[in-house]
Amino acid sequence: MGSSLDPLLLLWLQALVLLVPQLAAALSPRFASMVLPLRTQQIPPGSLPRPPSKLYFHHNVSLTVPLTIGNPPQNVSMVLDTGSELSWLRCSAARSGTPSAPSFRPLISSSYRGIPCSAAACRDHTRDLHSPPFCNPANKLCRVSVSYADGSSADGDLSSDVLRVGQSPPLRALFSCVDSPFSSSGEDAVTAGLLGMNRGSLSFISQMGTRRFSYCISDRDSTGLLLLGGDSAALPFPVPLNYTPLIQISLPLPYFDRVAYSVQLEGIRVGAAVLPIPKSVLEPDHTGAGQTMVDSGSQFTFLLGPAYSALKAEFLRQTRGLLAQLKEPSFVFQGAFDTCFRVPVGRAAPPWSGLPAVALMFRGGAEVAVAGERLLYRAPGESRRGGAEAVWCLTFGNSDLVPVEAFIIGHHHQQNVWVEYDLDLARLGFAPVRCDVASQRLGRFL
């Protein structure tokens, strides 16, 4: 993100958690044990704490899960992130009063425990973290640092307390109690932290013991779905999933995240044209750079330079006469998006009308098609010709500009796609679904 950009108006998908015990009896016993409706909420900027000196691109839409932690229970809301492992909570030292931002207050929880430097959890359970823990000299607790693909980070003490999701049984879980300062735009945040959901031993999914979860992110101001556990095949509406295997490399490589949801991107198609991208560009190299990760914590999709250049050239060729290029070499939206267009404000047809779809093709035949309004994003605060034109950009970014040594499939391109994470069979499933309709159909059983 360039420092000159105005803050974006953030969109969040906020989950209201409901346990539905009668659902299992109404449907197959293999069905989900927990159903989480997802709702869209528009909020002011500054909602997710982050150091702007490190942030290179925005996370505009996030899946957030409300849960309780501690005794007595404290309500918190956490961002659901399949691209990270260790969960973290912003911790406040206050015993009373209302903190300036949502946070967890460990001093009033009788079940809170800080993890000492000498504890086995500090030595043995942190092996999947990118940075090794160290001892906090102030309190002799295990200190951990977590970082993300966007360059942001959070430092805190490894801790444990009792978490409850809906009416599920209490779970004593490890997390990072973050006390390091974040810059603030003056707006109160609406989340207290981040819920790590990757395959690492410290992720919430691993600690909870859940081997399958899925979600459907709506593109409308309506309810989507998040399911923990269960089987998509037992849903009361058809979800014809196409699966792609998770890619696993046992050998430690410097740029390969072994606990990410890594799949193999085998090609990209624009309309009917398959891009001439060499196979070597789409596969991880000898350092691990070039893996493809499905990440609910990133907004847009990022492609390595050669793949991005091929997509840009073909998209511009096929949209010649449909969209007017911005043609400002110095303008790069959020530091990674330079395929931008000038669109007259108030035009009858939306700017994505008639544009070719972009299909991401994965090993095994699974595809994710990006079409319609998911292809373009309006750059906030950007106008041309006295406000007569707005700036819209293609929602694929250049990883080389961020920089990130990977392909990242963001949640903007997962809208109206049922995404299933099946850990037992080491695979991801995709199916095009109207998420608002799926939610309504499932809602009949609630």
N, C-alpha and C positions, 0 to 999 in steps of 0.2 A: 504494500500500500504506500503510495507516495504521500509525503507529509502535507502536500498542498490540497489533497482531496478533502472535501467536506465529509463529515460523518454520515454514514448511511442510516436510513430508517430501517431498523432491524425487524425482520419477521421471524417469529418463533413458532414452532409447533409444540404446544404445551400439553403434556400428557396428564390426564386426571385418572388416577389408578383405581380400578375396581376389581376386587376378587369376585369371581362368578362361580361359586361352588355348584350351583344347579346346572351349569352348562355341561359339565362332564356327564351328568345323567341324561340330559336331553340329547346329547350327541354321542359320537363314538368315544370309548374310554381313552383312545389315543389323543383326543383333542386337547387343546391348550389348557393348562391349569390356571393361567392368569391372562386376562384380557385387559389391555390398556388403550382406551380411546385416545386419539391424538387430535388436538384442536389447534387451529391457527390463531395467533394473536399478534397484533401489531403494537410495537412498543418503541419508546425513544432510543436513541443511540446510547452507548456506554453500558449496555446490559451485561456483557461478559467481561470480567476483568482481564486485562491484557496489557503488557508493556508496549506502547506504540513504537518504541525504538527497535523492537524485534518483530513486530507483526508485518508480514508482507502482503497478505491478502485477507479479505474479510470472511467471517462465517456469518452469513446473514440469516440463515434458517437453521434452527437446531431442534432436535428432539429433546424435550425436557421431561424429566420424570420426577414427580413429587414423591417423597418417602419420609419416614421418620427415623431419627437416630437418637440413641442415648436413653437414659432413664433419669427423670421423666422424659418421654418422647419429645423431641424438637422437630418441627416440620421444616424440611429443606427441599429445594428443587435443584436437580442436577442435570447437566447436559449429557445426553446419551451419545457416546463416542466409540464407534467400532474401530477407530484408528488408534486407540491408546489403551494402555494396560492399567496402571495403578490409578484408582480413583482418588480425587482430592476434594477437600472441603476447605473453604475459607473459614478460619477459626478466629473467634473473638475472645479476648481475655475478660470481657465484661461478665459480671455475675448477674446484673440486673439492668433494667432499661431496655431500650430498643436500639440495636446497632444501626449505624448509618447505611449499611448494606446487608442483605441477607447473609447470614453466617451461622456456623455452629459454635455453641458456647460449651467447650469441654469442661470448664470448671464447675458447671452445675449438673453435670452428668455423673451419677454414681458408678456407671459401668464403663466410663472412659479409661483407657490405659495407653500411656505412652510406651513405645517399644525401646528398651535400653539398647545401647550399642552392643552389649555382650550377648543379647538374645539370639537364639537360633533363627528367628524370623528375619533378623537383620542380615544374617550371614547367608542363609539358605534360600529364602523366598524372593530375593531381589535379583536373581541371576538373569532374568529376562529384561531388566531395565537397561536403557542405553547408557546411563551413567551409574557407576557403582556408588553405594551409600557411603557416608562418612559420619564420624561422630560429632554431634553438636556439642561444642565445648561449654555452652551455657547451661545445659541441663543433662548432658551425657545420654541424650536420646539419639536414636538412629535417624540420620538426616538424609532425605532423598530429594532428587531433582528430576522432574519429568519435563520433557520437551515434546513439541509437536511439529508437524510438517510445515506449519505456517511460520515457524520461528519463535513462537511464544513459549513460555516456560512457567513452571510453578515449583517453588521450593518449600519444603515443610518437613515436619517430624513424622516418621512412620508411627501410626497409632492404630488402635482398634476400639471398636464400640459396637453396640447392638443396632443393626439396621432392620427395618421392617418395610416391606413393599406391600401396600394394600393390607390384606389380612393374612398374609403369608406368615409362617413361623419366624420368630426372631432369628437373625443370622449375625453372629459375631464376625465382623469383617475387618480386614486391614485396609487402611487408606492413609493418605498424606494429609496432615493437619497443617494447612498453609498459612503462614503468618507473614511472608515476605510481601512488601508493598507492591501494589499495582497502581498505575496511573488511573485517574478518574476524570471523566468529562463533566462531572458534577451531577450526572443522573444516577439515581439509585439502580443497582443491579437487581435482576429478578431471579438470578440463580445463585446458589451458594457454592457450587462446585461442578465437578465433572465426573461422570460415571464411566469408568473404563470398561470396554466390552470386547477387547480382542481375545486372542487365545493364550495369553500369558498366564502364569500361575497366580498372579496377584489381581487379575481382572475380576470384575463383579460376577461375570458369567462363570468363571472357574471356581470362585469361592462359593457361589450359590449352588454349583453342581448342575446347572442347566446345560443340556447338550444340544438344544435346538431353540432358536427364536426367529421371529420374522416380523417384518413391518411393512406397512403400505402408507406412503406419504402422499397426502392429497394435495392437488394443485389449487384447491378451492378453499373458500372460507368455511370449511366444514370439517367433519370428523374423519380422521384416518384411524389406523389400527397399529398396535404393537402387541405381539403375542410372545409370552415367555413360556417355553416348553411346548408340548403338544405336537401335532402332526398336521401340516397343511392339507394332506389328503383327506382328513376327516372334517374339513370345514363344510358348513351348510351351503356352500356355493362353489362352483368349479374354479380351481386355480391350476391351470395346466402348466406346471413348472418345467422349464428346461434347465438342466443342471450343467455346471462346469466344475471340474475338480479343483480343489485348493492345491496350490503349488507349495511343496515343502522341500527345503534344502537343509540337510542336516549339518553340513559343513559351515562353520561360522564365517561369514563374509562381512566386510566392513560396511557395505551399503545395503545389505539385505535384511529386512525386518522379518525374522523367522516366526513371530507370533501375530503378524498382520494377517488379514484375510486377503491373501495373495492369490490371484488367478492369472491365467495366461491369455493375454490379448493377442489374437491371431490376425486381426485385420480391421480396417475401418472402411466403411462404404458411405459415399455421399450420393444420394439418389440411387442410381443403378451402377455407379462407377466405384469399383474397388480401388483404393489408393495404392500406388506402387511403392509400398513401404517394405524395405528389406526385412526378412525374418529376424535378422540379427539386431535390428533396432527395437523389436518388440519383446525380445527375450532378455532376461538379466545377463549381464556380462560377467567376467571372471571376478569382479569385485562385488557383485550383487546389485549394482546399479541397473535400473531399468525394469524392476518388478512392477506389476500392476496391482494396486490395492483398492479394495472397495471400502470407502470411508464415510460413515455417516456424520463425521465431525468436520468435513470439508464441504464447502458450498458447491463449487463448480468442479469441472473435470480438467485435469492438467495432463498434457502430453509432452513427452520429450521432444526437443527441438526438431529433429528430422521428421517425426510424425506430424507435429504441429504445422510445419512448413508445407507438407504435402496436403494436409486438410485445408489450410488457408488458401492455397493456390486453387484447389478444385472447387471449394465453396465460392470463392470470388468468380471463378469462371462460370459456374452454373447460376449465379445470382446476378450476373451482369445484365443491366436493364431493369432489375427488380429492386435493387438497393443501390444507393449512391454512397460510394466509399468516402470515409472521412478525409483521407489523404493528408493527415497531419502526423509526420514521422515522430514528433516529440510527444504525442499523446499515447499513453499506455495506461489503460484503465486497471486500477489495483495492481500495477506493476507487472502484469503478465498477459494482459488482453489488448492486442493491438489490431485485431480485425474488427474495426468499428465503422459505423455508417451514420450518415445524416438522414434523419427521417422527419418529414414535415409534421408539425404538431397539428392534431385534429384531422388527419387524413382519414378517409372513410374506412379503408381496410387496415387491419393491424399490420405492423411491419413484417410479421412472420408469414403473412398470407402468401401461399404459392411457393414457399421455400422448400428445397429438397431436405429430406430427413437425413440425419447422420446416424449410422448404425455401428455400434461397437460389437465386434464379433469375437466370441471367446471359444476356447477349446471345448469340444464336445457339442458344438452347435448352438449354444446359448447366445442370445443377442440382447442388447439393450438399445432400443431405438429412441433417438432424441429428435423430436419433431415439434412443430408448432411453436407455441410461446416459450418452450424450454430452450429453443435455439438462440434467442436473443435476450439481452438484459439491458434495461435502460440505465445509463450512467447518471446517478443522481447529481443534480446541480450543474449538469453540463448542457448548454444550449448554444446554438449558433444562429447567425443572421438575426440578431435582435430578439431572440426567443422564438423565432418562427420554426426552428428545427431543433429536434432533440438528438442526442447521441445514443445509439444503441450498439452493443458489442456482442459478438459471437461468444457463447458461454463455454468455450474451450480456451484454456490458457496455455502458455508456453512454460513448461517446467523449468527450462533453462534460465528463464528470467527471474524465477522466484528467489533462489534456485532450489529445486527439489530433484533428487536423483531417482525419480520414479514416475510412473503413470498413476494418477489418483482419480478414481471415479467418485465424484461428489454426489451429495444427496439431491441437488437440483435436477440431476439427470436420473434420479431414482424416483421422481414423482410419478404417480400412477403406474408404478411397478411393484408387484409383490416380490419382496426379497426375503429369501429364507436362508438362514445360516445353519447348516446341518453339520455339527462337529463329529458325530459318530461316523458318518460316511464321508467326512472330509470333502464337502462340496457346498457350493452356493447355487441356489435356484432363483430363476427370474421368470416372471410372467406379467404381461401387460394387463392391468386391472384398473377399472375406475374405482379409485379408493373410496370416494364418497358413497358409491353404490354398494361396495363391499361392506362398508361400515354399517350402512342401513340394513343390509340383509342379516349381518351378524347381530345387529341390535335387536332384531325380532326375538332372539333367543335369550336376551339379557333380562 
